[in-house]
Amino acid sequence: MNNTNSITDMWREGTQALMDYVGVEEAVFSHIIWTALIVSFYITVRMAAAAISRRFVTDTHRRYFISKAASYIAGAIAIILITKVWFGGGKGLVTYFGILSAGLVIVLQDAIQNMIGWLFLVIRHPFHVGDRIEIEDITGDVVDMRLFAFSLIEVGKWVDADQSTGRIVHVPNGWIFKKSLFNFTQGFNFIWDELPVTITFESNWKKAKAILREIADKNTSFDRQQAEKQVKDTAQMYLVVYKHLTPIVWTKVVDIGVTLTIRHICEPRKRRLMETSIWESILEAFAKEPDIDFAYPTQRYYFNPKEGKAETGGPPGGDAPKETDKIRD
């Protein structure tokens, strides 16, 4: 009993000495101690949740969400407890916020907007972690969502065809109320892509179009039943109507030749891989065709009396322009 009393007395003396040194009252000092304990509780829960998820959960996405959920729950409990310690109940809290609310709205308007944006992200789910999105002029894969900002791994910029640059971009949550947001992977997990191929006017464009259509069908194979199911599921939330998901080749005349544009759907993260596969097939196929040539910018002098049609002032049975009649810069 004497030992217990002596320990208690030593604790009180040490506490009093510390309060005298810091220059705070006993009540304030008690609040500080309790706050430190509550913060320690919050940190311990976060670390424990992270350690348990690393040990027992193998899926990366599930591990991330478990850690985040534990952090948010522990944080909410910590805020409630700290509020209770310092204000002693709801009445003091209401009075405090009534005094500072006007100033906080003005000074912390961006922070408040970011927190409201976070609530919108949590409730409305315009995107999830792992989705590829574009906002303002930033495109990337979402890797983290926090109270004030969400983070992306940037794609594009100086890297072509939606490949990653490796940079992490932190975007304020409040941007979702000010900027247009594009989601590449929500609902329908495919995007439309177009690949233009331009051939000369002298080429057999009908044969080239048939070859391109065959190449597109071969290289853009995917589970059409799954894609059609995704379209139906997406149509329940959005007015999305896709009747034809098969590739198509469009024809257009341009100043240097005939442009045949392959339009097809692909997965957002496989666009460059699919373009490479299609272009290699085109190069191999056109190399075997003597009557198909790629077009490129040239300068040509056209002499109608020699090259034109007979009906337009050319020679009888006017021949088509020959390669030797062209003058290239």
HELIX and SHEET records of a PDB file:
HELIX    1   1 ASN A    2  VAL A   22  1                                  21    
HELIX    2   2 GLU A   26  PHE A   56  1                                  31    
HELIX    3   3 THR A   60  PHE A   87  1                                  28    
HELIX    4   4 GLY A   90  VAL A  107  1                                  18    
HELIX    5   5 GLN A  109  ARG A  124  1                                  16    
HELIX    6   6 ASN A  173  PHE A  177  5                                   5    
HELIX    7   7 TRP A  205  ASN A  219  1                                  15    
HELIX    8   8 ARG A  224  ALA A  235  1                                  12    
HELIX    9   9 PRO A  268  LYS A  270  5                                   3    
HELIX   10  10 ARG A  271  ALA A  287  1                                  17    
HELIX   11  11 ASN A  304  GLU A  307  1                                   4    
HELIX   12  12 ALA A  310  THR A  312  5                                   3    
HELIX   13  13 GLU A  323  ASP A  325  5                                   3    
SHEET    1   A 5 SER A 164  PRO A 172  0                                        
SHEET    2   A 5 ALA A 149  VAL A 155 -1                                        
SHEET    3   A 5 ILE A 138  MET A 145 -1                                        
SHEET    4   A 5 ARG A 132  ILE A 135 -1                                        
SHEET    5   A 5 LEU A 181  ASN A 183 -1                                        
SHEET    1   B 3 ILE A 191  ILE A 199  0                                        
SHEET    2   B 3 GLY A 257  CYS A 266 -1                                        
SHEET    3   B 3 ILE A 248  VAL A 254 -1                                        
SHEET    1   C 2 GLN A 299  ARG A 300  0                                        
SHEET    2   C 2 LYS A 326  ILE A 327 -1                                        
END                                                                             
